[in-house]
Amino acid sequence: MEDKVKLLIAVGAAVTANCQPCLKTAVSQAQLVGVEKKEILEAIAIGRVVRKGAFGKMDKFASTLTGKDVDSSDECPFGSTEEEVKEWVEQDDQCGCS
């Protein structure tokens, strides 16, 4: 795997993990190997989509532990709804950086 790809994955993973030092390192290293700003912003956007889905799942899990009935559906883990993910994927400028 190319360094550029590894670093873009690290950027998205850092956002998903809410790790500011990780994100700072991944972005600076990505810039050093010539990753374009638009690509970094897109990796950040992907991390945000994944994080949003994870938060939703955790909220449901926490509700279950406290005795609240929750829907046990297996919706897409990358967003609140499958439709939101489809809309995001179909956008020409997902990161808002053009």
Backbone hydrogen bonds, N-H to C=O, Kabsch-Sander energy under -0.5 kcal/mol:
donor,donor_aa,acceptor,acceptor_aa,energy
6,K,2,E,-2.3
7,L,3,D,-2.7
8,L,4,K,-2.2
9,I,5,V,-2.3
10,A,6,K,-2.2
11,V,7,L,-2.2
12,G,8,L,-2.2
13,A,9,I,-2.8
14,A,10,A,-2.4
15,V,11,V,-1.9
16,T,12,G,-2.3
17,A,13,A,-2.4
18,N,14,A,-0.5
18,N,15,V,-1.0
19,C,14,A,-2.3
20,Q,18,N,-0.8
23,L,19,C,-2.4
24,K,20,Q,-2.7
25,T,21,P,-2.2
26,A,22,C,-2.9
27,V,23,L,-2.8
28,S,24,K,-2.2
29,Q,25,T,-2.6
30,A,26,A,-2.4
31,Q,27,V,-2.5
32,L,28,S,-1.7
33,V,29,Q,-1.4
34,G,31,Q,-1.3
35,V,30,A,-2.6
40,I,36,E,-2.0
41,L,37,K,-2.7
42,E,38,K,-1.9
43,A,39,E,-2.2
44,I,40,I,-2.2
45,A,41,L,-2.2
46,I,42,E,-2.3
47,G,43,A,-2.2
48,R,44,I,-2.1
49,V,45,A,-2.0
50,V,46,I,-2.3
51,R,47,G,-2.6
52,K,48,R,-2.4
53,G,49,V,-1.8
54,A,50,V,-2.3
55,F,51,R,-2.6
56,G,52,K,-1.9
57,K,53,G,-2.1
58,M,54,A,-2.4
59,D,55,F,-2.6
60,K,56,G,-2.0
61,F,57,K,-2.4
62,A,58,M,-3.0
63,S,59,D,-2.2
64,T,60,K,-2.1
65,L,61,F,-2.1
66,T,62,A,-1.2
67,G,64,T,-1.5
68,K,63,S,-2.3
79,G,76,C,-1.0
85,V,81,T,-1.5
86,K,82,E,-2.4
87,E,83,E,-2.6
88,W,84,E,-2.3
89,V,85,V,-2.7
90,E,86,K,-2.1
91,Q,87,E,-0.8
91,Q,88,W,-0.8
96,G,93,D,-1.0
